[in-house]
């Protein structure tokens, strides 16, 4: 499933980046060093983090996209850095738990 298809099914708000990546799984976490060592290429990364390091970690781990949960939007400048690094970011009002549940359901179908 492509990121854009997942985003459409979940009604996510697009912040920046291309949504053509394939989604292979999901990972939720906010400790950046932990995400770097555990998220896998193709994962949707669900987080409440909004600073510039999100773009760097998403790029390093080759995440399919980042979903900022609980209504979080990127800090100033994050979207432009994410665009430069080829990182796609979405935002949504749901909790991390709700997003994990809903992403999981989409991926299981």
ZIPEHU-V669209 format. One record per helix or strand of 3 or more residues. SS is the DSSP state (@ for helix, = for strand). FROM is the first residue (numbers start at 1). LEN is the number of residues. Records with the same first field share a line. If there is no record, write none. Layout:
# ZIPEHU-V669209
SS=FROM-LEN ; FROM-LEN
This chain:
# ZIPEHU-V669209
@=3-8 ; 32-7 ; 53-9 ; 78-8 ; 96-13
==13-4 ; 25-4 ; 43-5 ; 65-4 ; 89-3
